Amino acid sequence: MAPDPDRSFARYLEAKRTVDDRALNVRVWDRLRSEIVVSGEERTSPLKVLEIGGGVGTMVERLRYSAMLGECDYTLLDNDSELIDAAQIRLTRSHDMKIHYVVADAFEYLSDPGQHGAWDLIVANAVLDLTDLGTSVPTLMNGLEPGGLLYSSINYDGLTTFAPVIDEWLDTHIERLYNRSMHKRRPDGTESVGSKCGRELIPALREAGAQVLEAGSSDWVVFADHNGYHADEEYFLRHILGFVEDELVGHPELDRESFASWLTTRQFQVRTGELVYIAHQIDALARRPQPQEN
Ligand SMILES: C[S@@+](CC[C@H](N)C(=O)[O-])C[C@H]1O[C@@H](n2cnc3c(N)ncnc32)[C@H](O)[C@@H]1O
């Protein structure tokens, strides 16, 4: 199967927005809102928010729409300049909020001494699985001022399901190899936590001295109703299958023809609205304690 030459990561992130909207854990979201309201009663300057790996800015829109931030100074950071350009076009077109755009590696940025204790809130949506939690979480905590919040959402937790079943053994084998492919060696020599991000996040937060205030699941469930897939979610699914193909094509533990046929069937199921896609994820809200709480 030839890869789709028109696949756009920016469009995938936009299409993911409605999937995330349904998935985000409401209890964690509401706790974030109430923590911001309570801390706002004592704040004398605008809330300082840093979003890392912010992509095309869909979380900015979500937070704006919820009106939970009030007056704030928002920095949207991503290491991909094309995504930051796309975010700038999308967000200035529709909003008047003052946003600072930064192209940088989040952890290099936060290791600058000027960033230590600089932020009231750090947001990371669908990002931490790409990192080594043993190093990324302490860096994020260090970036928060005492009492500051880390909202980390859509942390993949190792369960991907494509339904209906094609071949139980092959489906499970592909899902297992796909999970395994997410553990990647990073440029700094560490390994990304990948498919174990959800389950390892809370222990990593505690290890870094954070107080975990709330946590819960935020599973993606994508299906078509009688009108087809919602919004641009057919594109989202095509892109997900593209990720699976990119990772596993030519894999030594996968029969080439069986995999090609599996992909063709799954792509057909997307066109007919039959495919159901489920991914298990975790959201968490944590706080950097005040010195007297340590
Ligand atoms: C799966 S996307 C999620 C984007 C966005 N948060 C969303 O949910 O739509 C992960 C994003 O993290 C960015 N990213 C990955 N590692 C990063 C790093 N070390 N520093 C900054 N951005 C990073 C990628 O460029 C990508 O935009």
The ligand as a Gaussian input file, in Angstrom:
#p B3LYP/6-31G(d) Opt

LIG

0 1
 C        1.099000      14.362000      19.478000
 S        1.552000      16.004000      19.200000
 C        0.405000      16.857000      20.261000
 C        0.236000      18.296000      19.890000
 C       -0.782000      19.057000      20.740000
 N       -0.405000      19.062000      22.138000
 C       -2.143000      18.448000      20.557000
 O       -2.567000      17.665000      21.398000
 O       -2.780000      18.758000      19.550000
 C        3.073000      16.161000      20.095000
 C        3.684000      17.531000      19.897000
 O        4.806000      17.684000      20.735000
 C        5.841000      18.326000      20.028000
 N        7.089000      17.943000      20.717000
 C        7.581000      16.699000      20.880000
 N        8.694000      16.720000      21.639000
 C        8.906000      18.021000      21.963000
 C        9.907000      18.693000      22.712000
 N       10.913000      18.023000      23.291000
 N        9.825000      20.033000      22.835000
 C        8.816000      20.713000      22.247000
 N        7.845000      20.131000      21.517000
 C        7.886000      18.803000      21.382000
 C        5.685000      17.824000      18.599000
 O        6.261000      18.668000      17.652000
 C        4.166000      17.774000      18.472000
 O        3.630000      18.984000      18.038000

